[in-house]
């Protein structure tokens, strides 16, 4: 087929074209139809498929995590029960209103048993928190360094929770030391507990 034969092709009578020209036209039509089919239909389906594959991966990851948790559910429930028991034991270490006075006596006796001389022992007002109240006690004692250590160890050994804050130790001209600190004890605010 020559170039001048292509110029003489009649688009109104395609059936009379030579076989090679018809094959080229059919090939072009097939390419155009495939391109249009891809552009208007297949492209969107491929994007939807990729999005579904990403979602599937996310769901598999979520499922595997939940399956691991479900497999360990008994262990988690046991751990929760242990935490509840531990929390209950800690709550029992918080004195109620009637036990605070006894705890203050225990703190002062611990200091005296350690050989310290009290210059100041001043319980301050309660500071309510979520489920407990914090009661700071300003303490100023005279003594030796090892006596201070015995006192703090004795506070830690008390059956109730007592924390020590803002410790300052200053030497005196007579060789003694003065320790200023704030001891904090805590009270459970549950009104049904006595």
Secondary structure as GFF3:
##gff-version 3
##sequence-region A 1 194
A	DSSP	alpha_helix	3	7	.	.	.	ID=ss1
A	DSSP	three_ten_helix	14	16	.	.	.	ID=ss2
A	DSSP	alpha_helix	19	37	.	.	.	ID=ss3
A	DSSP	pi_helix	38	42	.	.	.	ID=ss4
A	DSSP	alpha_helix	43	71	.	.	.	ID=ss5
A	DSSP	alpha_helix	73	92	.	.	.	ID=ss6
A	DSSP	three_ten_helix	97	99	.	.	.	ID=ss7
A	DSSP	alpha_helix	100	113	.	.	.	ID=ss8
A	DSSP	beta_strand	117	128	.	.	.	ID=ss9
A	DSSP	beta_strand	132	143	.	.	.	ID=ss10
A	DSSP	alpha_helix	145	157	.	.	.	ID=ss11
A	DSSP	beta_strand	162	171	.	.	.	ID=ss12
A	DSSP	beta_strand	177	188	.	.	.	ID=ss13
###
